[in-house]
Amino acid sequence: MEKQADVTRSRKKIAIIGAGNIGGELAALIARKELGDIVLLDIAEKEGVCKGKALDLMQNGTILGYDCNIVGTANWADTAGSDVVIITAGVPRKPGMSRDDLLSINLKIIRGVAENIKNHCPGAFVVVISNPLDAMVAECAKVSGLPKHMVCGMAGVLDSARFQLFLAQEMGVSVKDVR
């Protein structure tokens, strides 16, 4: 039992803020590659979903052969000491919604997230995925007070992947044949 506790302490701690489709998929990818232990966090109304995803992923590890601790929570204290924080929190754009509408909604969310990062994991490297990306990254850096080199955004790969898929579909070929 003590040996296992030592192993867990030596692992990186990765917090994923937002346990929706993107957050859940990222947790699965991180777990499969054993990049670190995972804290999957969302709002209180979705805590049950977080806990369920975390348990499913840990049980899946016994089948796929990966080993990491995964916690689902709505409590920011569980993110304390995170080495990396990945932010997927925010609402996706809905039909009829302008980018300005999305900006005003997600700015409120990112401000709350950044405050909690400042309070609970101020030494973490932060990756923002929430949209509109550039505005969310800038606001996260400003509100969290983290140095600019500790906050980045990630989106280009997704746009490239979408483009590759759409080209393959249009041409009637495999995505493997499009570069």
N, C-alpha and C positions, 0 to 999 in steps of 0.2 A: 504494500500500500504506500509506503513512504517513497519507494522508487518512482512510482507513478506521479506522485506530487512533485518530485524533483524534475521530472521530464516536463510537466506542464508549466512549471515556473520558468524553464529555459526557453519556452516557445515565445514567439512574438504574439502580441494581442492585437487583433484587428476588429474594429467596431464598424458595423454597417448600419447606417442610419436610414431607415426606411425598409420595411420588410415586404414590400410588394413584389411584383414579378422580377424586376431588375435586382432588388436587394436579395431576394431568395436565390436567384440564379447565381449571383456573385458569391453568396455564401457557399453554394454547392461547388462552384469552381475552386474557391479558396480551400475548402475542405478536401477535395479530391487531390489537390496538389500539396496538401499539408503545409500551407504557408504560415499557419499560425492558428491559435485558438480564436474563436469568433464570438463576438457579442452582436446579436441581431436585435436592433432596437427600433421600436415604433411607438406611436401614441398609445395611450392607455386603452382606448377602444379596440386596438388591434393587438394587445398583448397576448391574447390567446392564440392568434395566428402565429405570432413570433415564437411562442413556446412550442407550438405544434410543428412548425418548420424546423426548429432547432432539433427537436426529438427525432423527426423523420430523417434529417441529415445524419445525426449521430448513429441511428440504427442502420442507415444505408452504408455507413462506414464499415460495419461488420461484414457486409456483403462484398463491397468493392475494395476493401483492404486498406482504407485510410483511417488514421487515428488522430483526432483532435477534439477538443472540448468545444461545444457550441451551446451558447445560452441565448434564449429568447427572453426579452424583457421590455418593459416600458420605463425602467428606472435608470436614469442617467448615471447614477453612482456605479452601476455595473460596468460602465465604460472606462472608469478610472484606470490610468496607467496604460491606456492603449498606445501602441506604437504607430498605428495607422488608423485613420478614420475615413471611411468612404461614405459620401453623402448621396443617397438616391432619393431622399425625401422631397416631396413636392407633388403638385397635381399635374397630370399630363394635360396637354391642350385638348379641349373637347371641340366637337364641331360648332362652328360659329364663334368660337372664342378667339380673340385677337392675341397677338404676342404681348400687347400692353396689358391685357387682362391677366394673362399668365404671369407676367412680370410682377404685377401688384400682389397677386396671391402668393407666389413663391418667395418673394422678398420677405414677407412676414415669416414664412416658415424658416428660411435660411437664417434670418436674424436670431430666431430662437435656438436653432441648432448651433450657430456660432457662439452664442452666449454660453451654452452648455459645454461646448468644446473648451472654451476658455476656463470654465470652472472645474471641469472634470478630467480633461486630458490635454492640458496646455502644451505638452511636449510632443504631441502627435503630428505626423505628416498627414495632411488632409487632401483627399482627392474628391472633387465635386463633380457630380454627374448630372445634377438637377438643371433643368432648363428655365429660362434662357441662360445658357452656360456662362458666357463671359460676365454678365451682370451678377450671377450667383457667386462666381469665384471672387470677384472684386468685393462684393458685400461680405462674404465669409471672411476674407482676409482682414477687412476693415474692422468688423465687429469682434472677431476672435482675438485680434491684436497679434496674431502670429506673424512672424517675418514672411515676406512675400515668397521666399524660396521654400516655404513649408506648406503652401496652399497651391494646388494646381487643378486644372479642369481636364476632363477626358471626354472627347466626343468624336474626334476625327475617324477613328477606326469604325465606329458604328455607321457613320455616314458612308464610308467607303464600302462597307459590307452591304448596306442597303443598295447602293448603286450597282455593285457586282451582281447581286441577286436580280435586280430589275433588268439589267442587261441580259443576263442568262435567260430569264423568262421570255423576254422579247425575242431573243434569237433562237429560242428553243433548244438550248444546249445546257450542259451541266455547269454549275457554278465553278467547278474545278477547271473548266476550260476558259474562264474569263479572268484576266489579270489587268 
